[in-house]
Amino acid sequence: MNFLCIYEPASSSSRIAHPFPEEAALRCKAGTTALKGNVSEKAAQSFRHSLKLNPFLWEAFEGLCALGKRSLFYSF
């Protein structure tokens, strides 16, 4: 059996844009990675910066709690 496959390139209007991850999420991921690598000061710094950018990022808050560090919320 022979199959004929016709490929039509997508027009620029039908392309889907994938946004780059938010910087706060990237900082939080860096903090999680540093936490797993036992680099606690770098992890705390990354989590704090993440919370400055997005105070609703719960994972960053949990990371600071796991380190036993004070979060930004105590300064309000």
ABEGO torsion letter per residue (X at the ends): XBBBBBBBBBBAAABBBBBBBBAAAAAAAAAAAAAAAGBAAAAAAAAAAAAAABAABAAAAAAAAAAGBBBAAAAX
